[in-house]
Amino acid sequence: MACTANIIPVVLDSNGVTIDLGRTVRLATTHQRRALLAMYDTCAIPGCTISSRHCQPHHIHWWTNLGPTNLVNLIPICSKHHHNVHEDGWHLHLAPNRALTITYPNGTTQTTGHHTQRTAA
């Protein structure tokens, strides 16, 4: 019975709000977007100055390739860089410490190093 059950684990934040949704939904929720805003000042791509408020949540492991809609799989990227990833062949890897490695189509890589938390206002 357990093998055929449709049990989907859900991760809640300290207020009981669902943060990790696995494959139950494709688009990031309002709470996930707020969490990304709290973690990032700007687009996650190094050197980009576009405010994270104007970015789109991007699945590191694409939804179409069975990537989950969980915070560990989401980063904010601006429209320009979103197109670079989906249309120009950029490959992204997010480490557990949220360090981002970009592999460009020519094989070169760039790593952001450890992601630092958003600066206090």
RAURWO-V709017 format. One line per field, one symbol per residue. burial: I if it has 16 or more other C-alpha atoms within 10 Angstrom, else O. Layout:
burial->???
//
This chain:
burial->OOOOOOOOOOOOOOOOOOIIIIOOOIIIIOOIIOOIIOIIIIIIIOOOOIIIIOIIIIIIIOIOOOIIIIIOIIIIIIOOIIOOIOOOOIIIOIOOOIOIIIIIOOOOOOOOOOIOOOOOO
//
